[in-house]
């Protein structure tokens, strides 16, 4: 195989002759949307005892601060990964996670060594009894910022981490202490946490709970609705989307993901009598994923439920369909080879990371004989029409090749994004057509 990316656009400066072969345009057959594409769909619980009965593309977990830092400055990230990332569900999937200090009904998530330093722990009563830390305590804030920095050093460039929920503050790390609102962090602490997360994770997509908090009115921030779709749509002032409109964050979906959890134990309702509401919530909110509770955790023998579960995955996030390919009727060795793909993003959201688009010419044994990358930024493929132009100077032996395209997952180091087309594939590459090289 020739060296990867041996020829790039810089070679155009050497004035290779453009190919003079007549152009031809090929219609590409559409197909059903995939239900196993990365970074969209369902992000399910990653515990050892958790089960799922339908497609799941990501694994989700909560983790208490006390597990991550049982002793001051002693970070147990290896233990977290072993516990949550190596289960049967999570082992081959990207990760979404949230750190908490207070989870009603569970042991407190504040490290004991920090409590012993005098951090205030204030009791509350919801459906159960718990304790809320004094989030505004200077000592707690100092050590929280240190933890966030350590998390960033570990995970900012880890391609397996898909999205991070900002977390830390409030019940479940969900940025509220309802109904005892006086227990919640002040705006200064909220801003401190958001700034620390942004500084620690400049290359990751971050998601917060409420789009109208003064601290969260940031143009780069994603959001999660943890009562989807019951509290999602407009019509009630405290619902998810009206709050985003009030905060001016309702267009953030163009650059940052929207996700969240379906109402626990209610998938049958929201894929049954509430199905129209669910679909509208996906469309209006531009949701990319649902979890950790999602329809795939529910066993079912109902064909309607199973069909709607698949349709919901197809609706979420991006969905790329190629409609036509324009290229020379024949290509020539050592001549510039140009092609244009026209298609559409039929989903409700873009793709949120700059994954690379790779093209390849495959030989008779499906071995790669030539490959190159497009310089396109797929984050710009918003819902609607998309066009991709690419070119390379071929340096292969004359013959007949299959032209393929793939979007490369930086974690798995191979193409993993599938297209909504009835086209064959080889090792993640989608075959577009054959090319004759003279």
N, C-alpha and C positions, 0 to 999 in steps of 0.2 A: 504494500500500500504506500502511496506517496505521502510525504510528510504533511501532517494536518495543517491546513491554512498556509500551505507553501506559497500560494498566490493570493494576494489581497488586492484591494482596490488601489494601493499605491503603485501597482504595476501599470496602471492606466497611463501614468506619466511616461512610459516607454513607447507609447503610441502603437499598441497592438491594433491591427486592422479589425474594425467591427465586422461581424459576420454579415455577409450579404445574402444569405439564404432567405427566401420568402418566409414571412411569419405565418404561424397557424395558431388558432385559438381552439382550445379543447374544453368542452363542458365537463365539469367534474360532478359526479352523481352525489346528491345529498343523502344523508342517512340519519338514523336516530342519534340523539345526543348520548354520549358516553355517561355511565353512572359510576365510573371509577377514576375520573380525572383528579389530579392533585390540587390541593389548596382550595377546594370547593366541596360542597356536599355536606356530609355529616362528620362531626368530630366527636367521637364517642368515648365513654369512660374507659380508662386504661387499666383498671384494677384487675388483679389475678382472677377474681371470682366473677367479673363482669362478662356478659354474653351479648352478642349481637346476632340478629337474624336477617339482616339485609346489608346492602353495601355501606361501608364506612371507609372514608378516605384519610381521616386524621384521628389521632388519639388525644384525649383531653384529660388533664388532672389538676386538682388543687394540691398545694403543698404548704404546710405551716412553716413559718419562720423558724420555729423551734427545731424542726427536722434539718433545716438547711444550716443552722449555726448553733448546735447544741452547746458549744463553748465559744466564748468571745473570740472572734477572728478565725475560728476553726470551721471552715465551710465543708459540708458533706455533700457536694454535688455528685460525686460518684455514687453515693448511696441513693440519692434521689433518682438518678438515671437507672440504676439497677432495679429499684422498686417499681417505677412507673413506666419506664421505656422498654423494658425487656419482657413484658407480658406477651401472651400469645396474640392479643389484639394489637398491641402497640409496636411490636418488634420491627415491622417493615413499614411503619407509617410516620409521617411528619407529626410534630408535637405542638399542641397549644396548652399553655399552662398559666396558672394564677397563684400568686403567693398571698396567704392570708395571715392575719394576727388573731382574728376572732371568727369562729365558725359556730353558730348556735347549735347546741347539742353535742359538740365535740370538745375534747380537751383544749384548753387555751393554747393558741399558737405563738404567744410571746415567749421567747426563751427564758428559762428560769433564772439564768444568770443576770438577765436584764431586770427581771422583777425584783431580784434581791438587791439591786442597786437603788430601789425606791420608786420605780415607775408606778404611778397610780393605776390601780385596777378597779374599775367601777362596775358594780353589779347591775344587771338588767334582767327583765323577765319578758320573754316573748312567749312562744308556746313552750319554751323551756327556760331554764335559768342559765345565765352566762355572765361573763365579765368582759367589759370593754376597756382596753387600755387608754390611758391619756395620750392621745395621738399628738398633742401639741407639746408634750414634755421635751425639752431641748435634748436630753440624753437619748431618748428614744429616737428622735429625729436624726441625730448625729449617726447613730449606729444603723438606722434604716438606710441612710444615704450610702454608708459603707457597704452594706449588703447589696444594694442595687448596683453599685460599681463593680463588685465582685461577680455578680450575675452577668453583667455586661461583658466583662473580660472573658467569661466562660462561654457565653452563648450568642453574643452579637454576630459573630461570623460563623456560627454553627449552622450549616445549611439544613439540618434536620428540623430546627425550630421554625415553625410556620408563622405563628402569630403569638404575641404575648398580651394578656389582659393586664392592665396597669395594677389592679388589685391593691393589696396591703391595707387599705383603709375601710373601716366599716364592717358590718356583718357580712360574712363570706368574702371579704375583700370587695364588696359590691358598692362601696361609696355611699352608704347610708346606715343609720342606726335607728330607723323607724321602729316604733313610734317615739322613742326617746331621742329626739333630734339633738338635744343638748350634748349628747355623748360624741357627736361626730367631730372630725378634724376641722379646724378653721381653714380659711382660704389660703393663708400663708403656708400651712402644712401641705394642703392639696397641691399648691404650685410647686413647693419644694420637691414633692414626690414626682410630679410630672416632669419637671426639669431634670431631675436625677435620672429618670427612665429614658428621656430623650438623649441625654448625654451618654448614657451607658449603652444604648441601643440605637445608634444612628442608622444602622442598616436593616433594622427589623421594623415590621409593622406593629404598632401598639394600638390597643383598643381600650376605651374607657366606657363607663356605664351611662353617663348622662350628658347629653349634648348641650344643655343650657346652663351648667355650672359656669361661673365666671372663669374658673381655673381651666376649664376644658374647651374654651372657645378658641381652638387652635386649628389652623387650616390643614394640618398634616395628620390629625388624629382620627383613628377609626373608633367605632363604637359597638357595644354589644347590648342587646335587649334580652334580658334574662326571664322574660315572661311572654315570649313569642308564641302565637300572634295575638294573644288575648289583650295585651296592652300596647300594641304596636301602632295601630292606625289613628288617623286624625278623627276628631269628634269629641274627645275627652282631653282636657287641658294637660293632665299629668301623664298621658301616654307618651310612648317613646318618640314617635315622629313629630308630634307637636312640640315637644321639648327641644328637639333638634332645630326645628324651624325658629323657635324663640331664640335659640343660641346662635343662629346663623351657621350651623354646622350641617345643615340638611343637604349640602352639595359635597360634603367631604368624601362621599362614596366614590367620587371620580379619582381620588388618589389614595384612599385608605379603606380597608375592608369594614363591612358591616356584618355582624353575626350575632349569635346569642342562643340561648337555651329555649327550647319549646317548653310550654307549661308542663311540669312533671306529671307523668302518669296520665297524660291527656292526648296522646297521639291518635287514639281511636276517634276522639271527638274532632280533632283538627284535620284529620284526613277523611272524616265522615261528614257530619252535618255542618261542620265549620270549614269545609274545603275551599269554598269561594273566598272566605276571609283569609285563609292561609295563603292562597295564590296572590291576592291583592297585597297582602303584607310583604311578600317577597318582591313584587314589582315596585310598590311604592317606596319600600325601604332599601331596595337594591342590595338584598342580602346575599352573601357569598357562602355562608355556612351556618349550620344549626348544631348545637351541642352544649353540654354533654348529653342531656336527655334529648333523644331524637327518635323518629319512628323506627329506626333499625334495631332498637333495643327491645322492641315488642315482638314476641312470636305471633304469627298469624297464619290462618288458613284461608283468609278472605282474599280472593283475587282482586277485588276493588282496592283494598288497602295496599296490597303489594304493588299494583299498577300505579296508584297515586304516590306511593313512597318513591318509586323510580322517577316519576314525572317531577316530583318536588326536587330531587337531586339535579335533574336536567335543567330545571328553572334557575337554580341557585348559581350565582357567580357568572363566570364567562362561559360561552359556548361558541367555538370557532367553526365556521363552515366555509370551505372553499367552493367557489362557483365556477371559476374558469381559470385556465392557464394559457398564457400566450408565450410562445417561444419559437425559435427558428425551426423550419421543417427538418433541417439537418445542421449539425454542428461541425466545426473544423478544429483539428488539433492546432494549438498555439494561436487560436483566434478568440476574441472576446465573445463569451456566451452570455446572453442576456435573457431574462425571463420575467414575466409579470404574473402574479397571482392576484385575483380579485375574489373577495369573499365578504363575510360579515361576522360580526360578533352578535349572535342571536340571544345572548344572555342578558342579564340585568346589571352587570358590573364588569369592569376590566380585570385583567390579571395584574397583581400588585407587586411583582418582582421582575427585575430585568433579565429574565432567563434568555439564553441565546437561541437564535433560530439557526439550525444547521441544515444544509443541503448536501446531498451525496449522489454520486453515480455508482450504481451497484453492478457488478459483473454477473456472469451466468450462474455463479455459485452464491449469489447474494453477498459477496465480499465487497467491501468499499474500495473502489478504485480511485475515487477522487472526491474530496469534500471541501466545503467552504462554509463560512458563516456570513449571514446577512448582518448589516449594521442597524437593523430596525430595533426600536425599543417597543416591545409588545405591551408595555404599560399604557401606551398611547392608543391601543385598540379598544376604544370605548364602544359601548353598544351602538350598532349601526354598521355601515359599510367599512371595509378595510381593503387596502391595496398594499401589496408587497412587491417591490422591485429589487432584483438582485442580479449580480453579474460576476463572472470569474473568467480567467484565461485558462482554458483547458490544456492539460498536458497528460493526455492518456493515449493509449493505442487506439487506432481506428477500430470501430466495432459498434455493437448494439448494447446499450446500457439502460437500466431502469433508473429514472430520476425520482429521488425521495426527499422528503422534508421531515424534520423533527424539531421539537422544542426541548432543550436539554435541561434536565433536572440537575442542579449542581450538587445535590446530595448523592444521588444514585449514579451520577456521571453518565447518563444516557437519556435519550428522549423518553418522556413519560406522558406528555400531553397528547390526547387523542382528539381527532377532529370529527365533527358530525357529518361524515361522508362515508359512502359505501366504497371504500378503497382498501386494498390489501396492505399489510404492514409486515415489516421485517425488523426484529429487535427494536421496536418502538418507532422506527422510521415509517412514515406513510408513503406508499408508492403512488406517484402522480401520473406517470406516463413512461413511455420508452423514448429514448433519444438515440438517433443514429449519428455517430461521430465519424467524419471522413479523415 
